[in-house]
Amino acid sequence: MSRTSPARGVPADGPPASAAAPASTPLEGVPFAEAGEHAHPAGRPRVPIAFEETIAVGAMALLVLITLANVLVRYFSDESFAWTEEISIFLMVVMTIAGAAAAASRDRHIRIEYFYDTGSAARRRTLALIGAAATVLLFGGLAVLLGRVAYDEWLYGETSMAIGIPRWWYSIWPPLLSVAAALRALGWGLRRARAR
């Protein structure tokens, strides 16, 4: 027989398991869009977002190093590397689309927060699904068009102007990353549709 506390009438060794208050989680009360993939186990993407983030950060780091090297060489020798502009443009495109894929998985794309935050839960859910569908269509269309460009450059053997390497070495990556962004947006939309 358990002892009870005279002040509260609660057993001294603690309340029974059925009467215990549910433990709060760090994400309690956080909206689904802010909780992101950590909202609940079913809401986590199968491929970690760090994949796209690593690509974006790596492209940015290379862009900074190449630009810095070009500036230093131009300052000390009054000449510049001809190939830096070509590779810099490629790295900027890769960084942008990889960052967009990571943002799509977290629902962090630009929107007018006034119409989203001031509405009911049903309206927020509807707007979120519309935004996800628009993102899927946009990056799906980009993947098709950019894929045709890469195919044409491969088919006709086009080479870059500065270095003379095949252009499809550059142009094959934007359609692949666009597919990744479309899949990220689709996955987030499906998780949002299943969420309460």
FIVODREN-419341 format. One record per atom (N, C-alpha, C): x, y, z; residue number from 1; atom name. Coordinates in steps of 0.1 Angstrom, whole numbers, plus 5000, padded with zeros to 4 digits. Atoms other than C-alpha are relative to their C-alpha. Example, Ala and Ser with C-alpha at 12.3 -4.5 7.8 and 13.67 -1.06 7.14 Angstrom:
% FIVODREN-419341
GUSE     X     Y     Z  pos  site
GUSE  5009  4988  5000    1     N
GUSE  5123  4955  5078    1    CA
GUSE  5009  5012  5000    1     C
GUSE  4991  4989  5000    2     N
GUSE  5137  4989  5071    2    CA
GUSE  4992  5011  5008    2     C
This chain:
% FIVODREN-419341
GUSE     X     Y     Z  pos  site
GUSE  5009  4988  5000    1     N
GUSE  5000  5000  5000    1    CA
GUSE  5009  5012  5000    1     C
GUSE  4991  4988  5001    2     N
GUSE  5015  5033  4989    2    CA
GUSE  4996  5011  5010    2     C
GUSE  5003  4989  4991    3     N
GUSE  5018  5062  5013    3    CA
GUSE  4995  5012  4992    3     C
GUSE  5006  4988  5007    4     N
GUSE  4999  5094  5004    4    CA
GUSE  5005  5012  5008    4     C
GUSE  4996  4987  4994    5     N
GUSE  5010  5130  5010    5    CA
GUSE  4988  5007  5006    5     C
GUSE  5011  4994  4994    6     N
GUSE  4987  5147  5035    6    CA
GUSE  4996  5013  4994    6     C
GUSE  5004  4987  5005    7     N
GUSE  4989  5180  5017    7    CA
GUSE  4993  4999  4987    7     C
GUSE  5006  5001  5013    8     N
GUSE  4979  5168  4983    8    CA
GUSE  4992  4988  4997    8     C
GUSE  5007  5013  5003    9     N
GUSE  4965  5133  4986    9    CA
GUSE  5005  4993  4989    9     C
GUSE  4994  5007  5011   10     N
GUSE  4989  5121  4960   10    CA
GUSE  5010  4990  5006   10     C
GUSE  4990  5010  4995   11     N
GUSE  5010  5089  4966   11    CA
GUSE  5013  5006  5000   11     C
GUSE  4987  4994  4998   12     N
GUSE  5044  5097  4979   12    CA
GUSE  5010  4996  4989   12     C
GUSE  4991  5004  5011   13     N
GUSE  5061  5077  4952   13    CA
GUSE  4995  5005  4986   13     C
GUSE  5003  4994  5013   14     N
GUSE  5044  5098  4925   14    CA
GUSE  4986  4995  4995   14     C
GUSE  5013  5004  5005   15     N
GUSE  5011  5097  4906   15    CA
GUSE  5000  4988  4991   15     C
GUSE  5000  5012  5009   16     N
GUSE  5000  5066  4887   16    CA
GUSE  5003  5004  4986   16     C
GUSE  4996  4997  5014   17     N
GUSE  5011  5063  4851   17    CA
GUSE  4988  5006  4992   17     C
GUSE  5011  4995  5007   18     N
GUSE  4976  5070  4839   18    CA
GUSE  4997  5014  5003   18     C
GUSE  5004  4986  4997   19     N
GUSE  4973  5103  4857   19    CA
GUSE  5012  5010  4997   19     C
GUSE  4989  4991  5003   20     N
GUSE  5007  5116  4846   20    CA
GUSE  4997  5009  4988   20     C
GUSE  5003  4991  5011   21     N
GUSE  5006  5147  4824   21    CA
GUSE  5009  4996  4988   21     C
GUSE  4992  5004  5012   22     N
GUSE  5018  5141  4788   22    CA
GUSE  5012  5009  4999   22     C
GUSE  4987  4992  5001   23     N
GUSE  5054  5152  4783   23    CA
GUSE  4999  5009  4988   23     C
GUSE  5000  4990  5011   24     N
GUSE  5058  5183  4762   24    CA
GUSE  5012  4998  4991   24     C
GUSE  4989  5001  5009   25     N
GUSE  5080  5182  4731   25    CA
GUSE  5005  5014  4996   25     C
GUSE  4994  4987  5003   26     N
GUSE  5103  5209  4719   26    CA
GUSE  4992  5007  4989   26     C
GUSE  5007  4995  5011   27     N
GUSE  5080  5214  4689   27    CA
GUSE  4985  5002  5003   27     C
GUSE  5014  4998  4997   28     N
GUSE  5048  5217  4708   28    CA
GUSE  4995  5014  4998   28     C
GUSE  5005  4987  5003   29     N
GUSE  5027  5246  4695   29    CA
GUSE  5007  5007  4988   29     C
GUSE  4993  4994  5011   30     N
GUSE  5051  5252  4666   30    CA
GUSE  4992  4996  4987   30     C
GUSE  5007  5003  5012   31     N
GUSE  5033  5255  4632   31    CA
GUSE  5007  4990  4992   31     C
GUSE  4994  5011  5008   32     N
GUSE  5039  5227  4607   32    CA
GUSE  5011  5006  4991   32     C
GUSE  4991  4994  5010   33     N
GUSE  5057  5250  4583   33    CA
GUSE  5013  5003  5008   33     C
GUSE  4988  4997  4992   34     N
GUSE  5082  5260  4611   34    CA
GUSE  5006  4987  5005   34     C
GUSE  4994  5012  4995   35     N
GUSE  5086  5225  4624   35    CA
GUSE  5007  4992  4989   35     C
GUSE  4994  5006  5012   36     N
GUSE  5094  5213  4589   36    CA
GUSE  5000  4985  5001   36     C
GUSE  5000  5014  5001   37     N
GUSE  5106  5178  4585   37    CA
GUSE  5001  4993  5014   37     C
GUSE  4999  5006  4987   38     N
GUSE  5110  5173  4623   38    CA
GUSE  4987  5001  5007   38     C
GUSE  5013  4999  4994   39     N
GUSE  5073  5178  4630   39    CA
GUSE  4995  4987  5006   39     C
GUSE  5004  5013  4996   40     N
GUSE  5066  5141  4633   40    CA
GUSE  5007  4990  4991   40     C
GUSE  4992  5010  5008   41     N
GUSE  5083  5109  4621   41    CA
GUSE  4995  4999  4985   41     C
GUSE  5005  5001  5014   42     N
GUSE  5060  5107  4590   42    CA
GUSE  5003  5012  4992   42     C
GUSE  4998  4988  5007   43     N
GUSE  5069  5142  4581   43    CA
GUSE  5015  5002  4995   43     C
GUSE  4986  4999  5004   44     N
GUSE  5106  5136  4576   44    CA
GUSE  5002  4996  4986   44     C
GUSE  4997  5005  5013   45     N
GUSE  5119  5134  4540   45    CA
GUSE  5009  4988  5000   45     C
GUSE  4992  5012  4999   46     N
GUSE  5135  5101  4531   46    CA
GUSE  5015  5003  4997   46     C
GUSE  4986  4996  5003   47     N
GUSE  5166  5118  4516   47    CA
GUSE  5003  5013  5009   47     C
GUSE  4997  4988  4992   48     N
GUSE  5182  5143  4541   48    CA
GUSE  5002  5012  4992   48     C
GUSE  4999  4988  5007   49     N
GUSE  5180  5179  4531   49    CA
GUSE  5015  5004  4999   49     C
GUSE  4985  4997  5000   50     N
GUSE  5218  5181  4539   50    CA
GUSE  5006  4997  4986   50     C
GUSE  4995  5003  5013   51     N
GUSE  5223  5167  4504   51    CA
GUSE  5001  5012  4991   51     C
GUSE  5001  4988  5008   52     N
GUSE  5211  5198  4486   52    CA
GUSE  5008  5012  5006   52     C
GUSE  4992  4989  4993   53     N
GUSE  5226  5221  4513   53    CA
GUSE  5015  4999  4998   53     C
GUSE  4986  5002  5003   54     N
GUSE  5260  5205  4508   54    CA
GUSE  5004  5005  4986   54     C
GUSE  4997  4996  5014   55     N
GUSE  5259  5211  4471   55    CA
GUSE  5000  5015  4999   55     C
GUSE  5001  4986  5000   56     N
GUSE  5248  5247  4476   56    CA
GUSE  5012  5007  5007   56     C
GUSE  4989  4994  4992   57     N
GUSE  5274  5255  4502   57    CA
GUSE  5014  4997  4993   57     C
GUSE  4987  5002  5008   58     N
GUSE  5302  5238  4481   58    CA
GUSE  5001  5009  4988   58     C
GUSE  5000  4991  5012   59     N
GUSE  5292  5258  4450   59    CA
GUSE  5003  5014  5005   59     C
GUSE  4998  4986  4995   60     N
GUSE  5292  5290  4471   60    CA
GUSE  5015  5001  5004   60     C
GUSE  4986  4999  4995   61     N
GUSE  5327  5282  4486   61    CA
GUSE  5009  5000  4988   61     C
GUSE  4992  5000  5013   62     N
GUSE  5341  5274  4451   62    CA
GUSE  4999  5014  4993   62     C
GUSE  5002  4987  5007   63     N
GUSE  5326  5306  4437   63    CA
GUSE  5008  5011  5007   63     C
GUSE  4992  4990  4993   64     N
GUSE  5342  5327  4465   64    CA
GUSE  5015  4998  4997   64     C
GUSE  4986  5002  5002   65     N
GUSE  5376  5311  4460   65    CA
GUSE  5004  5004  4986   65     C
GUSE  4996  4996  5014   66     N
GUSE  5376  5315  4422   66    CA
GUSE  4999  5015  4998   66     C
GUSE  5001  4985  5002   67     N
GUSE  5364  5351  4424   67    CA
GUSE  5012  5007  5007   67     C
GUSE  4989  4994  4992   68     N
GUSE  5390  5359  4451   68    CA
GUSE  5013  4998  4992   68     C
GUSE  4988  5002  5008   69     N
GUSE  5418  5343  4430   69    CA
GUSE  5000  5009  4988   69     C
GUSE  5000  4992  5012   70     N
GUSE  5407  5362  4399   70    CA
GUSE  5003  5015  5004   70     C
GUSE  4997  4987  4996   71     N
GUSE  5407  5395  4418   71    CA
GUSE  5014  5002  5004   71     C
GUSE  4986  4999  4996   72     N
GUSE  5441  5389  4433   72    CA
GUSE  5009  5000  4987   72     C
GUSE  4992  5001  5012   73     N
GUSE  5456  5379  4399   73    CA
GUSE  4998  5013  4992   73     C
GUSE  5002  4987  5008   74     N
GUSE  5440  5410  4382   74    CA
GUSE  5007  5012  5007   74     C
GUSE  4994  4989  4992   75     N
GUSE  5453  5433  4410   75    CA
GUSE  5015  5000  4998   75     C
GUSE  4986  5000  5000   76     N
GUSE  5489  5421  4409   76    CA
GUSE  5006  4999  4986   76     C
GUSE  4994  5002  5013   77     N
GUSE  5493  5413  4372   77    CA
GUSE  4993  5007  4989   77     C
GUSE  5009  4993  5011   78     N
GUSE  5466  5434  4353   78    CA
GUSE  4995  4990  4990   78     C
GUSE  5006  5010  5008   79     N
GUSE  5454  5402  4338   79    CA
GUSE  4990  4992  5008   79     C
GUSE  5010  5008  4993   80     N
GUSE  5425  5378  4346   80    CA
GUSE  4999  4987  4994   80     C
GUSE  5003  5013  5006   81     N
GUSE  5416  5342  4342   81    CA
GUSE  4988  5000  4992   81     C
GUSE  5011  5000  5009   82     N
GUSE  5394  5338  4312   82    CA
GUSE  4989  4990  5004   82     C
GUSE  5009  5011  4998   83     N
GUSE  5378  5307  4325   83    CA
GUSE  4991  5003  5013   83     C
GUSE  5007  4998  4988   84     N
GUSE  5366  5322  4358   84    CA
GUSE  4985  5004  4998   84     C
GUSE  5014  4996  5002   85     N
GUSE  5334  5338  4344   85    CA
GUSE  4992  4989  4996   85     C
GUSE  5008  5012  5005   86     N
GUSE  5323  5306  4327   86    CA
GUSE  4996  4991  5012   86     C
GUSE  5002  5009  4989   87     N
GUSE  5327  5285  4358   87    CA
GUSE  4992  5007  5011   87     C
GUSE  5007  4993  4990   88     N
GUSE  5313  5312  4381   88    CA
GUSE  4985  5000  4997   88     C
GUSE  5015  5000  5004   89     N
GUSE  5280  5314  4361   89    CA
GUSE  4995  4986  5003   89     C
GUSE  5005  5014  4998   90     N
GUSE  5277  5276  4363   90    CA
GUSE  4998  4998  5015   90     C
GUSE  5001  5002  4985   91     N
GUSE  5284  5276  4401   91    CA
GUSE  4988  5008  5006   91     C
GUSE  5011  4992  4995   92     N
GUSE  5258  5304  4406   92    CA
GUSE  4987  4993  4997   92     C
GUSE  5013  5007  5003   93     N
GUSE  5231  5284  4388   93    CA
GUSE  4998  4988  5009   93     C
GUSE  5001  5012  4992   94     N
GUSE  5239  5252  4407   94    CA
GUSE  4997  5004  5014   94     C
GUSE  5003  4995  4987   95     N
GUSE  5239  5271  4440   95    CA
GUSE  4985  5004  5002   95     C
GUSE  5014  4995  5000   96     N
GUSE  5205  5287  4432   96    CA
GUSE  4990  4989  5000   96     C
GUSE  5010  5010  5001   97     N
GUSE  5187  5256  4422   97    CA
GUSE  5001  4990  5012   97     C
GUSE  4998  5009  4988   98     N
GUSE  5202  5234  4450   98    CA
GUSE  4994  5007  5013   98     C
GUSE  5006  4993  4989   99     N
GUSE  5192  5261  4475   99    CA
GUSE  4985  5000  4999   99     C
GUSE  5014  5000  5002  100     N
GUSE  5157  5262  4460  100    CA
GUSE  4994  4986  5004  100     C
GUSE  5005  5014  4997  101     N
GUSE  5154  5224  4464  101    CA
GUSE  4999  4999  5016  101     C
GUSE  5000  5001  4986  102     N
GUSE  5163  5227  4501  102    CA
GUSE  4989  5008  5006  102     C
GUSE  5011  4991  4995  103     N
GUSE  5139  5256  4506  103    CA
GUSE  4986  4993  4997  103     C
GUSE  5013  5006  5003  104     N
GUSE  5111  5236  4489  104    CA
GUSE  4996  4989  5010  104     C
GUSE  5003  5010  4990  105     N
GUSE  5115  5208  4514  105    CA
GUSE  4996  5005  5013  105     C
GUSE  5004  4994  4987  106     N
GUSE  5111  5232  4543  106    CA
GUSE  4989  5010  4999  106     C
GUSE  5010  4990  5002  107     N
GUSE  5084  5253  4528  107    CA
GUSE  5005  5014  5003  107     C
GUSE  4994  4987  4997  108     N
GUSE  5106  5284  4529  108    CA
GUSE  5001  5009  4987  108     C
GUSE  5000  4991  5012  109     N
GUSE  5099  5298  4494  109    CA
GUSE  4992  5013  5003  109     C
GUSE  5006  4987  4998  110     N
GUSE  5088  5334  4491  110    CA
GUSE  4984  4999  4999  110     C
GUSE  5014  4999  5002  111     N
GUSE  5051  5341  4497  111    CA
GUSE  4995  5012  5008  111     C
GUSE  5006  4988  4993  112     N
GUSE  5028  5369  4510  112    CA
GUSE  4995  4994  5014  112     C
GUSE  5004  5006  4987  113     N
GUSE  5026  5360  4547  113    CA
GUSE  4987  5005  5006  113     C
GUSE  5012  4994  4994  114     N
GUSE  4997  5383  4554  114    CA
GUSE  4988  4991  4996  114     C
GUSE  5011  5008  5004  115     N
GUSE  4973  5361  4534  115    CA
GUSE  5001  4986  5006  115     C
GUSE  4998  5013  4995  116     N
GUSE  4988  5329  4548  116    CA
GUSE  4998  4999  5015  116     C
GUSE  5001  5000  4985  117     N
GUSE  4990  5338  4585  117    CA
GUSE  4987  5004  5006  117     C
GUSE  5013  4995  4994  118     N
GUSE  4957  5356  4589  118    CA
GUSE  4988  4991  4997  118     C
GUSE  5011  5008  5003  119     N
GUSE  4936  5328  4576  119    CA
GUSE  4998  4988  5009  119     C
GUSE  5003  5012  4992  120     N
GUSE  4921  5297  4591  120    CA
GUSE  5010  4989  4997  120     C
GUSE  4991  5011  5003  121     N
GUSE  4939  5264  4593  121    CA
GUSE  4997  4994  4986  121     C
GUSE  5003  5006  5013  122     N
GUSE  4920  5251  4563  122    CA
GUSE  5005  5009  4988  122     C
GUSE  4995  4991  5010  123     N
GUSE  4930  5282  4543  123    CA
GUSE  5015  4999  4999  123     C
GUSE  4986  5002  5000  124     N
GUSE  4966  5278  4553  124    CA
GUSE  5004  4987  4993  124     C
GUSE  4997  5013  5006  125     N
GUSE  4966  5242  4543  125    CA
GUSE  4997  5001  4984  125     C
GUSE  5003  4999  5014  126     N
GUSE  4949  5250  4509  126    CA
GUSE  5011  5008  4993  126     C
GUSE  4990  4992  5006  127     N
GUSE  4974  5278  4502  127    CA
GUSE  5014  4993  4999  127     C
GUSE  4988  5008  5000  128     N
GUSE  5003  5255  4512  128    CA
GUSE  5000  4990  4988  128     C
GUSE  5001  5010  5010  129     N
GUSE  4991  5228  4488  129    CA
GUSE  5001  5007  4986  129     C
GUSE  4999  4992  5012  130     N
GUSE  4987  5254  4460  130    CA
GUSE  5014  5004  4997  130     C
GUSE  4986  4996  5001  131     N
GUSE  5022  5267  4466  131    CA
GUSE  5009  4988  4996  131     C
GUSE  4992  5012  5003  132     N
GUSE  5036  5232  4465  132    CA
GUSE  4998  4995  4986  132     C
GUSE  5003  5004  5014  133     N
GUSE  5018  5224  4433  133    CA
GUSE  5006  5009  4990  133     C
GUSE  4994  4990  5009  134     N
GUSE  5030  5256  4417  134    CA
GUSE  5016  4998  4999  134     C
GUSE  4986  5002  5000  135     N
GUSE  5066  5248  4427  135    CA
GUSE  5003  4987  4992  135     C
GUSE  4998  5012  5008  136     N
GUSE  5063  5213  4413  136    CA
GUSE  4999  5003  4985  136     C
GUSE  5002  4997  5014  137     N
GUSE  5050  5226  4380  137    CA
GUSE  5012  5009  4995  137     C
GUSE  4989  4992  5004  138     N
GUSE  5077  5253  4378  138    CA
GUSE  5013  4993  4998  138     C
GUSE  4987  5007  5001  139     N
GUSE  5107  5231  4385  139    CA
GUSE  4999  4988  4990  139     C
GUSE  5002  5010  5010  140     N
GUSE  5092  5203  4364  140    CA
GUSE  5002  5005  4986  140     C
GUSE  4999  4994  5013  141     N
GUSE  5089  5226  4335  141    CA
GUSE  5015  5004  4997  141     C
GUSE  4986  4997  5001  142     N
GUSE  5125  5238  4341  142    CA
GUSE  5008  4988  4996  142     C
GUSE  4992  5012  5003  143     N
GUSE  5138  5203  4341  143    CA
GUSE  4998  4995  4986  143     C
GUSE  5002  5004  5014  144     N
GUSE  5122  5195  4308  144    CA
GUSE  5007  5009  4990  144     C
GUSE  4993  4990  5009  145     N
GUSE  5134  5227  4291  145    CA
GUSE  5015  5000  5000  145     C
GUSE  4985  5001  4999  146     N
GUSE  5169  5226  4305  146    CA
GUSE  5005  4987  4996  146     C
GUSE  4996  5013  5005  147     N
GUSE  5171  5189  4297  147    CA
GUSE  5001  5000  4985  147     C
GUSE  5000  4999  5014  148     N
GUSE  5163  5197  4261  148    CA
GUSE  5013  5008  4995  148     C
GUSE  4988  4992  5003  149     N
GUSE  5191  5223  4261  149    CA
GUSE  5012  4991  5001  149     C
GUSE  4988  5009  4998  150     N
GUSE  5216  5198  4275  150    CA
GUSE  5001  4989  4989  150     C
GUSE  5000  5010  5010  151     N
GUSE  5205  5172  4250  151    CA
GUSE  5005  5005  4986  151     C
GUSE  4995  4993  5012  152     N
GUSE  5210  5196  4221  152    CA
GUSE  5015  5002  5000  152     C
GUSE  4986  4997  4999  153     N
GUSE  5244  5206  4233  153    CA
GUSE  5008  4987  4999  153     C
GUSE  4993  5012  5001  154     N
GUSE  5254  5170  4236  154    CA
GUSE  4999  4995  4986  154     C
GUSE  5002  5005  5013  155     N
GUSE  5239  5161  4202  155    CA
GUSE  5009  5007  4990  155     C
GUSE  4992  4992  5010  156     N
GUSE  5257  5189  4183  156    CA
GUSE  5014  5002  5004  156     C
GUSE  4986  4999  4996  157     N
GUSE  5289  5187  4202  157    CA
GUSE  5005  5014  5003  157     C
GUSE  4996  4986  4997  158     N
GUSE  5289  5223  4214  158    CA
GUSE  5011  5000  5011  158     C
GUSE  4990  4999  4989  159     N
GUSE  5319  5234  4234  159    CA
GUSE  5000  5014  5005  159     C
GUSE  5000  4987  4994  160     N
GUSE  5324  5263  4258  160    CA
GUSE  5010  5009  4994  160     C
GUSE  4992  4990  5007  161     N
GUSE  5339  5295  4246  161    CA
GUSE  5014  5002  5007  161     C
GUSE  4987  4997  4993  162     N
GUSE  5366  5300  4273  162    CA
GUSE  5009  4988  5001  162     C
GUSE  4991  5012  4997  163     N
GUSE  5379  5265  4281  163    CA
GUSE  5000  4990  4988  163     C
GUSE  5001  5010  5011  164     N
GUSE  5367  5245  4251  164    CA
GUSE  4995  4986  5004  164     C
GUSE  5005  5013  4996  165     N
GUSE  5351  5217  4270  165    CA
GUSE  4986  4998  4996  165     C
GUSE  5014  5001  5004  166     N
GUSE  5317  5202  4261  166    CA
GUSE  4991  5007  5009  166     C
GUSE  5010  4992  4992  167     N
GUSE  5289  5225  4272  167    CA
GUSE  4991  4992  5008  167     C
GUSE  5010  5008  4992  168     N
GUSE  5267  5196  4283  168    CA
GUSE  5006  4996  5014  168     C
GUSE  4994  5002  4987  169     N
GUSE  5292  5191  4312  169    CA
GUSE  4994  5010  5010  169     C
GUSE  5007  4990  4991  170     N
GUSE  5277  5223  4326  170    CA
GUSE  4985  4998  5000  170     C
GUSE  5014  4999  5001  171     N
GUSE  5242  5221  4313  171    CA
GUSE  4992  4988  5005  171     C
GUSE  5007  5012  4995  172     N
GUSE  5234  5186  4326  172    CA
GUSE  4995  5001  5014  172     C
GUSE  5003  4999  4986  173     N
GUSE  5233  5197  4362  173    CA
GUSE  4988  5007  5003  173     C
GUSE  5013  4993  4997  174     N
GUSE  5205  5223  4362  174    CA
GUSE  4988  4992  4999  174     C
GUSE  5013  5008  5001  175     N
GUSE  5178  5199  4349  175    CA
GUSE  5000  4989  5011  175     C
GUSE  5000  5010  4990  176     N
GUSE  5189  5172  4374  176    CA
GUSE  4996  5007  5014  176     C
GUSE  5004  4993  4988  177     N
GUSE  5187  5197  4403  177    CA
GUSE  4986  5005  5000  177     C
GUSE  5014  4996  5001  178     N
GUSE  5154  5210  4390  178    CA
GUSE  4990  4988  5003  178     C
GUSE  5008  5011  4996  179     N
GUSE  5140  5175  4392  179    CA
GUSE  5001  4997  5015  179     C
GUSE  4999  5001  4985  180     N
GUSE  5153  5173  4428  180    CA
GUSE  4991  5010  5007  180     C
GUSE  5008  4990  4994  181     N
GUSE  5136  5206  4436  181    CA
GUSE  4985  4996  4999  181     C
GUSE  5014  5003  5002  182     N
GUSE  5103  5194  4421  182    CA
GUSE  4996  4988  5009  182     C
GUSE  5003  5011  4991  183     N
GUSE  5105  5161  4440  183    CA
GUSE  4999  5005  5015  183     C
GUSE  5001  4995  4986  184     N
GUSE  5112  5180  4473  184    CA
GUSE  4987  5007  5002  184     C
GUSE  5013  4993  4999  185     N
GUSE  5082  5202  4467  185    CA
GUSE  4988  4990  5000  185     C
GUSE  5011  5010  5001  186     N
GUSE  5060  5172  4458  186    CA
GUSE  5000  4992  5014  186     C
GUSE  5000  5008  4988  187     N
GUSE  5072  5153  4489  187    CA
GUSE  4994  5009  5012  187     C
GUSE  5005  4992  4989  188     N
GUSE  5065  5183  4512  188    CA
GUSE  4985  5002  4998  188     C
GUSE  5015  4998  5002  189     N
GUSE  5030  5188  4496  189    CA
GUSE  4993  4988  5005  189     C
GUSE  5006  5013  4996  190     N
GUSE  5022  5151  4502  190    CA
GUSE  5000  4999  5015  190     C
GUSE  5000  5001  4985  191     N
GUSE  5033  5153  4538  191    CA
GUSE  4990  5010  5006  191     C
GUSE  5009  4990  4995  192     N
GUSE  5013  5185  4543  192    CA
GUSE  4986  4996  4998  192     C
GUSE  5014  5005  5003  193     N
GUSE  4982  5169  4527  193    CA
GUSE  4996  4990  5010  193     C
GUSE  5004  5010  4991  194     N
GUSE  4984  5140  4551  194    CA
GUSE  5000  5005  5015  194     C
GUSE  5000  4995  4986  195     N
GUSE  4990  5162  4582  195    CA
GUSE  4986  5005  5003  195     C
GUSE  5012  4995  4996  196     N
GUSE  4961  5172  4603  196    CA
GUSE  5000  5015  5001  196     C
